[in-house]
Amino acid sequence: MQLPRRNRRSLTAAASRVTPSDSQYSRRLEMPWQNRALYYTDAIGELHYASQFYSRMLQRLRIFPGYRVDDDTVTPITEGLPVDLLNRIQDPGGGRTAILGMYGKLMFVTGEGYLFGRGIGEGREKWSFVWREELRFDDTGSVTHVLAPSVPYETFNLGAANYEELPAGTAVAYRMWTPHPRFSHWPDSPMHAVLEEAEELLILSRAVHATATSRLVRAPLLAIPEEIAPPPPISGGDEDPLNDPFLRDFTEHLEQAVENSGTAAAMAPFVLYAAAEWIDKIKTVNLHDSQSDYLERDLRTECIRRIARGLDLPPEVVEGMSSANHWAAWWISDDMWRSHGAPKAEQFCDDMSEAYLRPALREAGFARADEVVVSYDASAVVVNPDRSKDADQAWDRGAIGYAAYRVAKNFTADDAPTDQEHTEWLALKKVIVDDQGNPIPSTGAGAGVSAEETVVNPGDDPGTPDGQPGDVSEGTNLPASAARFNGAAELALFRCRELAGSRIRSRKKSCPDCLDRVAEIPNPLVASALGKDGLEQLECPDPRVLVAGGADSLKAMLVVWGYTPDDAATVCSTVELHAARTLLHESPSVPDSLMVWA
């Protein structure tokens, strides 16, 4: 399929295909600051490190075409011409990792780059994202691939061997750039604003290097009286320093200390015999002030801090004070992605849509070409926070279900237990279940939580009861111990409802007239008489708060009967939960599932 051709340069988008008229324009847009930015990125480790920031994030994006709808969302397109056209843009080895990575790096350093495709129409297309110097445009709009020179930074006087011959019509280039606020066709980048600071950092680093390597500032001058020096063994002048016995022996001592630095002899002092009147005349003369050595270190730190604050990325990336700098295990937080990564990903998608995909669809006669956009999926970029502990707490409070709990724990539905395994687990844990076999969480004041501490959701409907009482008592034909347990539980249930009625009456100030119709009704029936609407008018709290503490006496009684405190708390929590769920019903009974504790 022939790629689209543009007859004029776009003035609104930050991406366009290079045409014959654009080739001259592109040459005029060569800006010296971009070459400086490339050089500083290579020469300064902190900047080279920072240049990987966007590259690492964008590499893991998944790019796909879709239709943009009215609410600014994108409906993915899974097949058809848009998918086929976008799939052409891939690295030579497949995927788009190299293209996206180089896009992020060049947009950070130079603010400009070219999506370059070759082998068009030959069945072996190769796509890459390159810097301008790798391409050469002639007046016809044809693209020539410039191979790298043998010596870095030597781009002049390139020979024929530096040009890759590409047949006519088999290469295409799309210019993509970050618009400058002054002129939209000028490129701009985060590096543009810190070039002077980068030059300053380079000068300071060179000064530190010069200080460390200069022999004049490291070695002092040794002043020895001439009277101490013995006469040379061989006459012939003093032009040869080694003809001086003292200098020869002293030099040999220094050389041995360097060559055998790991031995004790290297630390042995040099012994000098001289007349006593001259010994104190030997001294060293420092050629520099040691207090002023490496003053550039603090200046470099301050300069790096200024650069970090001037770049469009988290300062920790440049300053090296965060685990985010370990690229081998790079984790991108959601906030970091929204603030820095997402805008750059959206820019790439917009560039691809405007320069390549939409023009190609229009030329192919695709009906909805103007509605198609390139979008991205960042699920492989952003690392979801570990919510394992949150899931445990939410599960204990009955706030999430099995499916959500497994997702938070990084398990799938295939890891769910079978019905038999689940039943065995419930038996081992002595968990109370409702009539449908679902576990009832142990929460509420009966489990050691006061009414004020109970976690509630105001406005929740207590729900339907587990079962309406029948004509025959559920305690019929039970053993004596079970009948005793059932009676105590019924009394605790009654006490919960009575306590709820008392707490409802205490909210008279919220609606003075709401309680008139229940003035003669006993407390256990106040909630059912008022109904849900009446409770809302009184602004009553969650039913679990209204019944909280009603089973405290049952808990103490069960401990006396031999139940462990934990088991007693579980039973009382279940009673209070059942009381809350059936608070709007007139005469609920203890559920059958509670009798497993009898």
Protein Blocks (a to p, Z undefined) as FASTA:
>chain_A
ZZdddfbdcfkbgcdcddfklmmmmmmmpcfklmmmmmmmmmpmklmmmmmmmmmmmmmp
ccddddddfkopacddfbdjklmmmmmmccfkgpjklmmmmmmmmmmmnopacdddehih
nlpaccddddfklpccdfkopacdddddfbghiaghiafklpccddehiaccdddddddf
kbmkbccdfklmmmmmmmmmmmmmmmmmmmmmmmklmpccddddfklpccdfbgcbjkbm
klpmklmmmmmmmmmmmmmmmbmklmpccdddddfklmmmgccddfbdfklgoklmmmmm
mmmmmmmmmpgcdfklmnopafklmmklcccdfklmmmmmmmmmmmmmmmmmmmmmmmmm
mmnopaklmmpccdddfklmpccddfklmmmmmmmnopacfklmmmmnopafklpccfkl
mmmmmmmnopacdfkopacddedjknopafklpccdehiaebjafbdcdfbdfkgoiafk
lmmmmmmmmmmmmmmmmmmmmmmmmmmmmommlmmmmmmpcfklmmmmnommlmmmnopa
cfklmmgoklmmmmmmmmmnopafklmmmmmmmmmmmmmmmmmpmbdcddfklmmmZZ
